Amino acid sequence: VVGCAMRLFFPGMSRYYDRLFKLHPHAAPDEITSMASLDLVRACVAARDVNGLPVVAVDIAGAERGYECQVHRPAFELAHAASLAKTVHAGEGFGPESIWQAIRDCHADRIGHGFHLFSHHLVEGEKNKGDDGGRKFVDRLLKHVSDRRITMEVCLTSNLNTMPGLKLEDHSFRRMLDKRVSICLNTDNTLVSNTTMEKELRLAVDVFSLTPKQLKEIVITGFKRSFYHGSYMERRDYVRSVMNHYDAVARKHGVPAA
């Protein structure tokens, strides 16, 4: 189970949020947002530690620009202290600074999307722009996520839906592959994007001409970097069983060994 906080909410969005606004009529929107995410993490910790539910991580979803991660820092500090994993939607609707905020403020282990990892032209902070238009900032960010194997959850179809004019062959997934960034493929959602994991894998193979080795690495990374509820040894056995199954399916269909 992954508990998900919202970067943005407003009156009428849900009964829960409506009650928060009524209970705190003099609080600033950011204060209520921070309060809601902190309460979510407390509930996640209690569900895991008191009720024995397999809660493994927390997330933030919603619009990035204008709704920065620092608002959720208290909640994610609590999640970090409680050994919950963290994934954060970042680098889709805002530039590479959004990815850095997710790591700096929320201890992100994974990044939802990460599309703008290489988009130095979208760096906005003057300090981050420096004298080279943000290129050094992006280089440092790339080194940081690569050294720590912070995984980008790439969502091809979803990005096509939310980015008018995007040609899939120009997707940053290609550069992520070339730079050996830790990546896995995801649907983002199945209903709105009308997609499945099978479709996403097929799309990646066809558009980016993935080799059997690359395809296997992407699929297995999804399992290796998953938020697993059991012990480390159980996790190792689980991933090994997935790898063995993958190899068996590949042999059955005549796919060269990776």
C-alpha positions as CSV (number, residue, x, y, z in Angstrom):
1,V,0.0,0.0,0.0
2,V,1.3,3.5,-0.9
3,G,-0.4,6.5,0.7
4,C,-0.6,9.5,-1.5
5,A,-0.8,13.2,-0.5
6,M,-1.9,15.9,-2.8
7,R,0.2,19.0,-3.8
8,L,-3.0,20.9,-4.4
9,F,-6.5,20.7,-3.2
10,F,-9.4,23.1,-3.0
11,P,-13.0,23.4,-1.5
12,G,-15.3,20.9,-3.2
13,M,-12.5,18.5,-4.0
14,S,-13.6,16.0,-1.3
15,R,-15.5,16.0,2.0
16,Y,-12.3,15.4,3.9
17,Y,-10.7,18.5,2.5
18,D,-13.8,20.6,2.9
19,R,-13.8,19.8,6.6
20,L,-10.2,20.8,6.9
21,F,-11.0,24.2,5.4
22,K,-13.9,24.6,7.8
23,L,-11.9,23.6,10.8
24,H,-9.1,26.0,10.0
25,P,-10.7,29.1,8.4
26,H,-7.7,31.3,9.2
27,A,-4.9,29.0,8.0
28,A,-3.1,29.7,4.8
29,P,-3.6,27.1,2.0
30,D,0.0,25.8,2.4
31,E,-0.5,25.3,6.1
32,I,-3.6,23.2,5.4
33,T,-1.8,21.2,2.7
34,S,1.1,20.5,5.1
35,M,-1.3,19.5,7.8
36,A,-3.1,17.1,5.5
37,S,0.0,15.4,4.2
38,L,1.4,15.1,7.8
39,D,-1.8,13.5,8.9
40,L,-1.7,11.1,6.0
41,V,1.8,9.9,7.0
42,R,0.7,9.5,10.6
43,A,-2.2,7.3,9.4
44,C,0.1,5.3,7.2
45,V,2.5,4.6,10.1
46,A,-0.4,3.6,12.3
47,A,-1.9,1.4,9.6
48,R,1.5,-0.4,9.3
49,D,2.5,-0.5,13.0
50,V,-0.8,-0.8,14.8
51,N,-3.1,-2.5,12.2
52,G,-0.4,-4.7,10.5
53,L,-1.3,-3.5,7.0
54,P,1.4,-3.7,4.3
55,V,1.9,0.0,4.0
56,V,5.3,0.5,2.3
57,A,5.6,4.1,1.0
58,V,4.1,7.6,0.7
59,D,3.7,9.7,-2.5
60,I,2.8,13.2,-3.6
61,A,0.6,13.7,-6.7
62,G,-0.8,16.8,-8.4
63,A,0.3,20.0,-10.1
64,E,4.0,20.9,-9.5
65,R,4.3,24.5,-10.5
66,G,3.5,26.7,-7.6
67,Y,3.0,23.8,-5.2
68,E,6.5,22.9,-4.2
69,C,7.7,20.0,-2.2
70,Q,8.9,22.0,0.8
71,V,5.3,22.3,2.0
72,H,5.3,18.5,2.5
73,R,8.7,18.4,4.2
74,P,7.4,17.8,7.8
75,A,5.3,14.9,6.5
76,F,8.2,13.3,4.6
77,E,10.6,13.8,7.4
78,L,8.2,11.8,9.5
79,A,7.9,9.1,6.8
80,H,11.7,9.1,6.5
81,A,12.1,8.6,10.3
82,A,9.5,5.8,10.2
83,S,11.4,4.0,7.4
84,L,8.7,4.4,4.8
85,A,9.8,4.6,1.2
86,K,9.1,7.7,-0.7
87,T,8.1,8.4,-4.3
88,V,7.3,11.9,-5.6
89,H,5.6,13.1,-8.8
90,A,8.1,15.5,-10.2
91,G,9.7,16.7,-13.4
92,E,6.6,16.5,-15.6
93,G,4.8,19.8,-15.2
94,F,7.9,21.7,-14.0
95,G,11.6,21.5,-14.8
96,P,14.6,19.7,-13.3
97,E,14.4,21.8,-10.1
98,S,11.2,20.0,-9.3
99,I,13.1,16.7,-9.3
100,W,15.8,18.2,-7.0
101,Q,13.1,19.5,-4.6
102,A,11.6,16.0,-4.4
103,I,15.0,14.6,-3.4
104,R,16.0,17.5,-1.1
105,D,12.8,18.1,0.7
106,C,11.1,14.7,0.5
107,H,14.0,12.2,0.5
108,A,12.6,10.7,-2.7
109,D,13.7,7.1,-3.6
110,R,11.8,7.2,-6.9
111,I,10.6,10.0,-9.1
112,G,7.2,9.8,-10.8
113,H,7.9,10.8,-14.4
114,G,11.2,12.7,-14.3
115,F,10.6,13.7,-17.9
116,H,12.5,17.0,-17.5
117,L,15.6,15.5,-16.0
118,F,17.7,16.9,-18.8
119,S,15.8,20.2,-19.5
120,H,18.4,22.8,-18.5
121,H,16.4,25.4,-20.4
122,L,13.6,25.1,-17.8
123,V,15.9,25.9,-14.9
124,E,14.5,29.0,-13.3
125,G,16.4,29.9,-10.2
126,E,19.2,32.4,-10.8
127,K,21.7,30.5,-8.7
128,N,20.8,27.2,-10.5
129,K,21.0,28.9,-13.9
130,G,24.5,30.1,-13.2
131,D,26.5,31.4,-16.1
132,D,25.7,28.4,-18.4
133,G,21.9,28.4,-18.5
134,G,21.4,25.6,-16.0
135,R,23.6,23.0,-17.6
136,K,25.9,22.5,-14.6
137,F,22.8,22.2,-12.4
138,V,21.4,19.4,-14.6
139,D,24.8,17.7,-14.7
140,R,24.9,17.6,-10.9
141,L,21.3,16.4,-10.7
142,L,22.0,13.6,-13.1
143,K,25.1,12.5,-11.2
144,H,23.1,12.6,-7.9
145,V,20.2,10.5,-9.1
146,S,22.6,8.1,-11.0
147,D,25.0,7.6,-8.0
148,R,22.1,6.9,-5.7
149,R,20.0,4.9,-8.3
150,I,17.0,7.1,-7.7
151,T,14.6,5.5,-10.2
152,M,12.6,7.4,-12.8
153,E,9.1,6.0,-13.2
154,V,8.7,6.7,-17.0
155,C,5.1,7.0,-18.3
156,L,5.2,7.3,-22.1
157,T,1.5,7.3,-23.0
158,S,0.6,9.6,-20.1
159,N,3.2,12.1,-21.2
160,L,1.8,12.1,-24.7
161,N,-1.6,12.9,-23.2
162,T,-0.4,15.7,-21.0
163,M,2.2,17.3,-23.4
164,P,0.6,18.4,-26.7
165,G,3.1,18.4,-29.5
166,L,5.4,15.8,-27.9
167,K,6.8,13.3,-30.3
168,L,7.5,10.0,-28.6
169,E,10.8,9.6,-30.3
170,D,11.9,12.9,-28.6
171,H,11.0,11.6,-25.1
172,S,13.8,11.9,-22.6
173,F,13.5,8.1,-22.1
174,R,16.0,7.8,-24.9
175,R,18.6,9.9,-23.0
176,M,17.9,8.2,-19.8
177,L,18.7,4.9,-21.5
178,D,21.9,6.3,-23.0
179,K,23.0,7.7,-19.6
180,R,22.2,4.5,-17.8
181,V,19.8,6.2,-15.4
182,S,17.8,3.8,-13.2
183,I,14.4,3.7,-15.0
184,C,11.3,1.6,-15.1
185,L,8.2,1.8,-17.2
186,N,4.8,2.6,-15.7
187,T,1.2,3.4,-16.8
188,D,0.8,6.4,-14.5
189,N,-2.9,5.5,-14.7
190,T,-4.7,2.8,-16.7
191,L,-8.1,4.4,-17.1
192,V,-7.4,8.0,-18.2
193,S,-4.5,7.1,-20.4
194,N,-6.3,3.9,-21.7
195,T,-3.1,1.9,-21.4
196,T,-1.6,-1.2,-19.8
197,M,1.9,-2.3,-18.9
198,E,1.9,-4.5,-22.0
199,K,1.2,-1.5,-24.2
200,E,3.8,0.6,-22.5
201,L,6.5,-2.1,-23.0
202,R,5.5,-2.6,-26.6
203,L,5.6,1.1,-27.2
204,A,9.1,1.4,-25.8
205,V,10.4,-1.5,-27.8
206,D,8.9,-0.3,-31.1
207,V,9.8,3.4,-30.8
208,F,13.2,3.1,-29.1
209,S,14.3,-0.1,-30.6
210,L,15.1,-1.7,-27.3
211,T,17.5,-4.6,-27.3
212,P,16.5,-7.8,-25.4
213,K,19.1,-6.8,-22.8
214,Q,17.7,-3.3,-22.3
215,L,14.1,-4.6,-22.1
216,K,15.0,-7.1,-19.4
217,E,16.9,-4.5,-17.4
218,I,14.0,-2.1,-17.5
219,V,11.5,-4.8,-16.5
220,I,13.7,-6.2,-13.7
221,T,14.5,-2.7,-12.4
222,G,10.8,-2.2,-11.8
223,F,10.9,-5.2,-9.4
224,K,14.3,-4.4,-7.9
225,R,13.3,-0.8,-7.1
226,S,9.8,-1.7,-6.0
227,F,8.7,-1.0,-2.4
228,Y,8.5,-4.5,-1.0
229,H,6.7,-5.2,2.3
230,G,8.7,-8.3,3.3
231,S,12.2,-8.8,4.6
232,Y,15.3,-8.1,2.5
233,M,15.9,-11.9,2.1
234,E,12.3,-12.4,0.9
235,R,12.7,-9.5,-1.5
236,R,15.8,-11.1,-3.0
237,D,14.1,-14.4,-3.4
238,Y,11.1,-12.6,-5.0
239,V,13.2,-10.7,-7.5
240,R,15.2,-13.9,-8.3
241,S,11.9,-15.7,-9.0
242,V,10.8,-12.9,-11.3
243,M,14.2,-13.0,-13.2
244,N,13.9,-16.8,-13.6
245,H,10.4,-16.5,-14.9
246,Y,11.4,-13.7,-17.3
247,D,14.2,-15.9,-18.7
248,A,11.9,-18.9,-19.1
249,V,9.3,-16.8,-21.0
250,A,12.1,-15.3,-23.2
251,R,13.4,-18.8,-24.0
252,K,9.9,-20.0,-24.8
253,H,9.5,-17.3,-27.4
254,G,13.0,-17.5,-28.8
255,V,14.2,-14.2,-27.4
256,P,18.0,-14.1,-27.3
257,A,19.5,-14.4,-23.8
258,A,20.2,-10.9,-22.3
